Each structure stands twice: as structure tokens, then as C-alpha cells.
Amino acid sequence: MVPFNCNGTATLNATDFQFVCDVVRQRSAIVLDGEKAYLADSRLTPVARSLGYPSADEFILDARRSRSPRLIQSMVEAMTTNETSFFRDAHPFEILRTHVLPSLINRRSGERRLAIWSNACSSGQEIYSIAIILEEHFPELRDWNVRLIASDLSTRVLNQAREGLYNQTEINRGVPPTMLTKYFQRRGQHWQVSEHLRRKVEFRSLNLIEPFPMLPAMDVVFLRNVLIYFSMETKRDILRRVDAVMSEDGFLFFGGGESMVNLNTRFTPLRTNSGIVYTRRPDCGNPLGRPGG
């Protein structure tokens, strides 16, 4: 999940807005500045009404007094948005198909195991895009132990992702017609990811700023368009812990506007014709073990 940006006139009082800022920072490490006061009111008002409060003020007041985990979680989720789409930006998925998976299949041919992790997965389009690529282009993996793990802070979007149900607008943002008929079923005005693909994905509630739960050694990690909203210190901490759960020859995908500059990590860029993916070994971009470029 990433912050929803909006400019406008504040309607919350300073005490209420400071409480919202403190809660969001403590739970997600996202910092809201004074320009987001209007955002707090506009995002929290519909949530407050859905929970039976007449206004955002009353909702925040009750949350301040009770410290109810349910109200706090609703507040944090309301202050974030979940921008995603199928095959978003295209090039990471092309790199996955043409470079990363062939390399890993060659390296894992003995153990026949792969683990792929989609962080801040939102409503699931990224991990389902990965699942489609595996199904469409790598039939040899069907008898491998392949684990697809997707995680997010928001229980609301995780529930949507598990259901795999998308409206026509969401489908139009990235799903080719040929893949639509193969991997989705019509459900009234919506389309649902096939049960076969949904069963392949493990969805988990996970907060990137907290200690990670037990995870398998990750061969591929998608951490796209997430770290740009954190402080430099938080970015470094998250990357240290991501590094710790990855295979020694694993691959890391960043967002198009993100880089490792000044983050002091072991990751190095592997440049391909389609773009950049980060590795921890200079030879892991080439199945034959020669340095990639």
C-alpha cells in the first residue's frame, strides 16, 4: 500500500490530525505532512459513516479514547491507497520471463523448487500476473514445488485479492484478451481469476516495518513502488531484512522510479534489454554462470 496524495483545505482540528499522523507513522512508517490534513478528512469520513459514526471527528475521537485495534486498523487502511494493475509497467514481467525464470530454472533443476514474493500486493494483480506468466510460458514448473506468496498490511485488500474478483475497468488495465479467456471466468459484471490460479497463491498479512514471519528462502522478490514513501533509515532496515530472507542468487524488482543509491545494500543492478533487476551475485543473470550485462 502507498499513500494517496491530495491537496486541499484542512477540516480536521490539529489534535485529531496529529493523532492520525502518529497512528499512520507508528503502524506503517509513512509520514503525513500538514498538506495531508484534507486527505485525512476526505478519506476517513466514508469509513466513519460505514462504521456508524456521523463524522470523521467522532470516529477519530472514539479511536483516541478506546485505542480499539479495529478502529486503528481501519484508520491506517483509510489513509493509504492501493494503486496497481495487471502486468503494471510491463518490463518487470518481461525481465521475469526472459531472464530471471530461465536462470533460476537452470540453477534449481536439481531441487525443483522456487519461491516468489510480492510485497504490498494490494488487490492481487501483481501476483496473479506472475502466476499467469508461470502458467503460460513455463509448463515445466507444473511438477515443481513453486510457492507464490503475496503480502500486504491491509486485511481489506487481502480479502479482495484472495477472491480474485475484478471489474471491467481493472481487467482492461493490462489483461490481454487471449489471457482473459484462459485465466478468468465471467461473474456477472466482474471477472474472477480461475480457481486453479487462486489456489497457487498464499496471501499473508505482513507489515514491512515489523519483523517478518517465517518465510521460505525467496528466489524472486517484487518490492515495487513501496520504499519511496519511507525514510532512508526505514528503507535500509526493510532491505536488510528482505536480503536476509532471499536466496543467495535471488532477484529483486524495484519500481521504475526507485534505485539503490545511498542504500548501502549487497544488491547490484543487472541491466537487460527490457530494464533493470537487482541481484546479489554478479553471475546470476546468466544461466551458464557468466556475468550478465
C-alpha positions as CSV (number, residue, x, y, z in Angstrom):
1,M,0.0,0.0,0.0
2,V,1.2,3.5,-0.7
3,P,0.0,7.0,0.4
4,F,-2.8,8.7,-1.5
5,N,-1.8,12.2,-2.3
6,C,-4.2,15.1,-2.3
7,N,-4.1,18.8,-1.7
8,G,-6.9,20.9,-0.2
9,T,-8.1,22.8,2.9
10,A,-7.9,21.1,6.2
11,T,-11.2,20.4,8.1
12,L,-9.9,18.3,11.0
13,N,-8.6,20.1,14.1
14,A,-4.9,20.0,14.8
15,T,-5.2,17.4,17.7
16,D,-7.2,15.0,15.6
17,F,-4.9,15.3,12.6
18,Q,-1.8,14.8,14.8
19,F,-3.3,11.6,16.2
20,V,-3.9,10.3,12.7
21,C,-0.3,11.2,11.7
22,D,1.0,9.5,14.8
23,V,-1.0,6.3,14.2
24,V,-0.1,6.1,10.5
25,R,3.6,6.7,11.2
26,Q,3.7,4.1,14.1
27,R,1.8,1.4,12.1
28,S,3.2,1.9,8.6
29,A,6.2,4.3,8.9
30,I,4.5,6.6,6.4
31,V,4.9,10.2,7.3
32,L,1.9,12.6,6.6
33,D,2.7,16.3,6.5
34,G,0.4,19.2,7.0
35,E,-0.8,19.2,3.4
36,K,-2.5,15.8,4.1
37,A,-4.9,17.2,6.6
38,Y,-7.6,17.5,4.0
39,L,-6.8,13.9,2.9
40,A,-7.5,12.7,6.4
41,D,-10.9,14.2,6.5
42,S,-11.9,13.1,3.0
43,R,-10.6,9.5,3.4
44,L,-11.8,9.0,7.0
45,T,-15.4,10.4,6.5
46,P,-16.7,7.4,4.4
47,V,-15.0,4.9,6.7
48,A,-16.5,6.6,9.8
49,R,-20.0,6.5,8.3
50,S,-19.6,2.9,7.3
51,L,-18.8,2.1,11.0
52,G,-21.8,4.1,12.2
53,Y,-20.1,7.4,13.1
54,P,-21.7,10.7,12.0
55,S,-18.4,12.2,11.1
56,A,-14.6,11.7,10.9
57,D,-14.2,13.8,14.0
58,E,-16.4,11.4,16.1
59,F,-14.6,8.4,14.6
60,I,-11.1,9.8,15.5
61,L,-12.3,10.8,19.0
62,D,-13.5,7.3,19.7
63,A,-10.3,5.8,18.3
64,R,-8.3,8.2,20.5
65,R,-10.2,7.2,23.6
66,S,-10.6,3.5,23.1
67,R,-7.4,2.6,21.2
68,S,-9.5,-0.1,19.6
69,P,-7.4,-2.2,17.3
70,R,-10.2,-2.5,14.8
71,L,-10.6,1.3,14.6
72,I,-6.9,1.9,14.4
73,Q,-6.6,-0.6,11.6
74,S,-9.5,1.0,9.7
75,M,-7.8,4.4,10.1
76,V,-4.4,3.2,8.8
77,E,-6.0,1.4,5.8
78,A,-8.1,4.5,5.0
79,M,-5.0,6.7,4.8
80,T,-3.5,4.5,2.1
81,T,-4.4,3.8,-1.4
82,N,-3.6,0.7,-3.5
83,E,-2.6,1.6,-7.0
84,T,-1.9,-1.5,-9.0
85,S,-2.8,-3.2,-12.3
86,F,-2.2,-6.4,-14.2
87,F,1.3,-6.5,-15.7
88,R,1.9,-3.0,-14.4
89,D,4.8,-1.3,-16.4
90,A,5.2,-4.4,-18.4
91,H,9.1,-4.5,-18.4
92,P,9.5,-6.3,-15.0
93,F,7.3,-9.1,-16.2
94,E,9.3,-9.3,-19.4
95,I,12.5,-9.5,-17.4
96,L,11.0,-12.2,-15.2
97,R,10.0,-14.2,-18.3
98,T,13.1,-13.8,-20.4
99,H,16.0,-13.6,-17.8
100,V,15.0,-14.4,-14.3
101,L,13.0,-17.5,-14.6
102,P,15.2,-19.2,-17.2
103,S,18.2,-18.6,-15.0
104,L,16.5,-19.9,-11.9
105,I,15.1,-22.9,-13.6
106,N,18.6,-23.8,-14.8
107,R,20.0,-23.3,-11.3
108,R,17.2,-25.2,-9.5
109,S,16.9,-28.1,-11.8
110,G,18.1,-30.5,-9.1
111,E,15.9,-29.4,-6.2
112,R,13.0,-28.3,-8.4
113,R,11.9,-25.5,-6.0
114,L,11.1,-21.8,-6.4
115,A,9.7,-19.2,-4.1
116,I,8.4,-15.8,-5.3
117,W,7.2,-13.0,-3.0
118,S,5.0,-10.0,-4.0
119,N,5.2,-7.3,-1.3
120,A,2.5,-4.7,-0.8
121,C,0.4,-6.8,-3.1
122,S,-2.7,-4.7,-2.8
123,S,-5.7,-6.3,-4.5
124,G,-3.5,-9.1,-6.1
125,Q,-3.0,-8.1,-9.7
126,E,0.8,-8.3,-9.4
127,I,1.0,-11.9,-8.0
128,Y,-1.7,-13.1,-10.4
129,S,0.3,-11.6,-13.3
130,I,3.3,-13.6,-12.1
131,A,1.1,-16.8,-11.8
132,I,-0.1,-16.3,-15.4
133,I,3.4,-15.9,-16.7
134,L,4.4,-19.2,-15.0
135,E,1.4,-21.0,-16.4
136,E,1.7,-19.5,-19.8
137,H,5.4,-19.8,-20.5
138,F,6.9,-22.4,-18.1
139,P,4.9,-25.7,-18.2
140,E,8.0,-27.5,-16.9
141,L,7.3,-25.8,-13.5
142,R,3.9,-27.6,-13.1
143,D,5.6,-30.5,-11.2
144,W,7.9,-28.3,-9.2
145,N,7.4,-27.0,-5.7
146,V,6.6,-23.4,-6.6
147,R,5.4,-21.1,-3.8
148,L,3.8,-17.8,-4.7
149,I,3.5,-15.6,-1.6
150,A,1.7,-12.2,-1.6
151,S,1.5,-9.9,1.4
152,D,0.0,-6.6,2.4
153,L,-0.7,-4.5,5.5
154,S,-4.4,-4.2,4.7
155,T,-6.7,-7.1,5.5
156,R,-9.4,-5.4,3.3
157,V,-7.3,-5.6,0.1
158,L,-6.0,-9.1,1.0
159,N,-9.6,-10.3,1.2
160,Q,-10.2,-8.9,-2.2
161,A,-7.0,-10.4,-3.6
162,R,-8.0,-13.9,-2.3
163,E,-11.3,-13.6,-4.0
164,G,-9.6,-12.5,-7.2
165,L,-12.7,-10.6,-8.4
166,Y,-12.2,-7.6,-10.7
167,N,-14.4,-5.2,-12.5
168,Q,-14.1,-4.5,-16.3
169,T,-12.0,-1.4,-15.8
170,E,-9.5,-3.3,-13.7
171,I,-9.4,-6.1,-16.3
172,N,-8.9,-3.6,-19.1
173,R,-5.8,-2.3,-17.3
174,G,-3.4,-4.9,-18.5
175,V,-5.1,-8.2,-19.3
176,P,-4.7,-9.2,-22.9
177,P,-7.9,-10.7,-24.4
178,T,-6.3,-14.1,-25.0
179,M,-5.3,-14.4,-21.3
180,L,-8.7,-13.2,-20.2
181,T,-10.5,-16.2,-21.7
182,K,-7.8,-18.6,-20.4
183,Y,-7.4,-17.5,-16.8
184,F,-10.6,-15.7,-15.8
185,Q,-14.3,-16.6,-15.6
186,R,-17.2,-14.2,-16.0
187,R,-19.1,-13.4,-12.8
188,G,-21.9,-11.0,-13.6
189,Q,-20.4,-7.6,-14.2
190,H,-17.0,-8.9,-12.9
191,W,-14.2,-11.3,-13.9
192,Q,-12.7,-13.8,-11.4
193,V,-9.3,-15.3,-11.6
194,S,-9.6,-19.1,-12.2
195,E,-9.7,-21.2,-9.1
196,H,-6.7,-23.1,-10.4
197,L,-4.5,-19.9,-10.2
198,R,-6.1,-18.7,-7.0
199,R,-5.1,-21.9,-5.3
200,K,-1.5,-21.3,-6.2
201,V,-1.1,-18.1,-4.2
202,E,-0.6,-17.8,-0.4
203,F,-1.9,-14.4,0.8
204,R,-0.4,-13.1,4.1
205,S,-0.9,-10.1,6.3
206,L,2.5,-8.5,6.7
207,N,3.8,-5.1,7.8
208,L,7.1,-4.3,6.2
209,I,8.3,-2.3,9.2
210,E,7.8,-5.2,11.6
211,P,9.8,-8.4,12.0
212,F,8.9,-10.8,9.1
213,P,7.2,-14.1,9.9
214,M,8.8,-17.4,8.9
215,L,9.3,-17.4,5.2
216,P,11.0,-19.7,2.7
217,A,14.2,-18.7,1.0
218,M,12.9,-16.3,-1.6
219,D,14.3,-16.6,-5.2
220,V,12.4,-13.6,-6.5
221,V,11.1,-10.6,-4.6
222,F,8.9,-7.9,-6.0
223,L,9.2,-4.7,-3.9
224,R,7.9,-2.2,-6.4
225,N,6.8,1.4,-5.7
226,V,6.8,0.8,-1.9
227,L,10.0,2.1,-0.4
228,I,9.7,5.6,-2.0
229,Y,7.3,6.6,0.8
230,F,9.7,5.7,3.7
231,S,12.6,7.5,5.3
232,M,16.1,6.5,4.3
233,E,16.7,4.7,7.6
234,T,13.4,2.7,7.2
235,K,14.3,1.8,3.6
236,R,17.7,0.4,4.7
237,D,16.1,-1.6,7.5
238,I,13.5,-3.1,5.2
239,L,16.1,-4.0,2.6
240,R,18.4,-5.6,5.2
241,R,15.5,-7.9,6.3
242,V,14.5,-8.6,2.7
243,D,18.1,-9.5,1.9
244,A,18.1,-11.9,4.9
245,V,15.2,-14.0,3.6
246,M,16.4,-14.2,0.0
247,S,18.3,-17.0,-1.7
248,E,22.0,-16.1,-2.3
249,D,21.4,-15.9,-6.0
250,G,17.9,-14.3,-5.8
251,F,16.5,-11.4,-7.8
252,L,14.8,-8.2,-6.5
253,F,12.5,-6.0,-8.5
254,F,12.1,-2.3,-7.7
255,G,9.7,0.2,-9.1
256,G,10.6,2.2,-12.2
257,G,11.4,5.4,-10.2
258,E,13.3,3.7,-7.5
259,S,17.0,2.9,-7.1
260,M,19.6,1.6,-4.6
261,V,21.5,4.8,-4.5
262,N,22.8,5.5,-0.9
263,L,21.0,2.5,0.5
264,N,24.3,0.5,1.1
265,T,23.0,-2.9,0.2
266,R,24.5,-6.0,-1.3
267,F,22.2,-5.7,-4.3
268,T,23.7,-4.8,-7.7
269,P,21.8,-3.9,-10.9
270,L,21.6,-6.4,-13.7
271,R,20.8,-4.5,-16.9
272,T,18.8,-6.2,-19.6
273,N,17.2,-5.1,-22.9
274,S,13.9,-4.7,-21.0
275,G,15.2,-2.9,-17.9
276,I,16.9,-3.5,-14.6
277,V,16.6,-6.2,-12.0
278,Y,18.8,-6.3,-8.9
279,T,20.9,-9.4,-7.9
280,R,23.2,-10.4,-5.1
281,R,25.7,-12.2,-7.3
282,P,27.4,-10.9,-10.5
283,D,26.8,-14.1,-12.4
284,C,23.1,-14.8,-11.6
285,G,21.7,-13.1,-14.6
286,N,23.1,-15.8,-16.9
287,P,22.0,-19.5,-16.7
288,L,25.5,-20.5,-17.8
289,G,27.1,-18.7,-14.9
290,R,28.8,-15.9,-17.0
291,P,28.4,-12.3,-15.9
292,G,25.3,-10.7,-17.2
293,G,25.1,-7.3,-18.8
